[in-house]
């Protein structure tokens, strides 16, 4: 999880604005795990060659239908 907090100094005659942005890097973790998994890597190659219509790539993630293919990584699955 990434948390970014920005505090802005008020300028005379203006109001102060604070911004908090929370980002979650779960997609990046899944994408990295997909590249390490042999079966998922084979399916990614098939998609790239046009050899399958069962799967597709969405922002670099292998999906089947509306589901993201998650490798059998216990730590990743627990995180999800």
C-alpha positions as CSV (number, residue, x, y, z in Angstrom):
1,X,0.0,0.0,0.0
2,X,1.3,3.4,-0.8
3,X,0.1,6.5,1.0
4,X,1.0,10.0,-0.1
5,X,0.2,13.1,2.0
6,X,0.8,16.6,0.7
7,X,0.4,19.6,3.0
8,X,0.3,23.0,1.3
9,X,1.4,26.2,3.1
10,X,-1.4,28.7,2.9
11,X,-0.7,31.8,0.9
12,X,-2.0,35.2,2.2
13,X,-5.6,35.6,1.0
14,X,-6.1,32.0,0.0
15,X,-7.4,28.9,1.8
16,X,-5.4,25.9,2.6
17,X,-6.0,22.7,0.7
18,X,-4.8,19.3,1.9
19,X,-4.7,16.3,-0.3
20,X,-4.5,12.6,0.7
21,X,-4.1,10.0,-1.9
22,X,-4.0,6.3,-1.2
23,X,-2.8,3.9,-3.8
24,X,-2.8,0.1,-3.7
25,X,-0.3,-1.7,-5.8
26,X,-2.2,-5.0,-5.9
27,X,-2.3,-5.1,-9.7
28,X,1.4,-4.6,-9.9
29,X,2.0,-7.5,-7.5
30,X,-0.4,-9.8,-9.4
31,X,1.3,-8.8,-12.7
32,X,4.7,-9.7,-11.4
33,X,3.4,-13.0,-10.0
34,X,1.8,-13.8,-13.3
35,X,5.1,-13.3,-15.1
36,X,6.8,-15.8,-12.7
37,X,4.1,-18.5,-13.0
38,X,4.9,-20.9,-15.8
39,X,1.3,-21.8,-16.8
40,X,0.1,-18.2,-16.8
41,X,3.2,-17.0,-18.7
42,X,2.3,-19.6,-21.4
43,X,-1.3,-18.3,-21.6
44,X,0.1,-14.7,-21.9
45,X,2.2,-15.8,-24.8
46,X,-0.8,-17.5,-26.5
47,X,-2.8,-14.3,-26.1
48,X,0.0,-12.2,-27.6
49,X,0.2,-14.6,-30.6
50,X,-3.5,-14.6,-31.0
51,X,-3.6,-18.3,-30.2
52,X,-6.5,-18.2,-27.7
53,X,-9.7,-16.4,-27.3
54,X,-10.3,-17.8,-23.8
55,X,-8.0,-15.2,-22.2
56,X,-7.1,-11.6,-22.8
57,X,-4.7,-9.0,-21.5
58,X,-6.1,-5.9,-19.7
59,X,-3.5,-3.4,-18.6
60,X,-0.9,-6.1,-18.7
61,X,-3.0,-8.5,-16.5
62,X,-4.1,-11.9,-17.8
63,X,-7.9,-12.2,-17.5
64,X,-10.5,-14.8,-18.3
65,X,-13.9,-13.1,-18.7
66,X,-14.1,-10.6,-15.9
67,X,-11.7,-12.5,-13.6
68,X,-8.0,-11.8,-13.1
69,X,-5.9,-15.0,-13.2
70,X,-4.1,-15.2,-9.9
71,X,-1.2,-17.6,-9.6
72,X,-1.2,-20.1,-6.7
73,X,1.0,-17.8,-4.5
74,X,-0.1,-18.2,-0.9
75,X,1.2,-14.8,0.2
76,X,-0.4,-13.0,-2.7
77,X,-3.8,-14.8,-2.3
78,X,-3.8,-14.0,1.4
79,X,-3.1,-10.3,0.5
80,X,-6.1,-10.3,-1.8
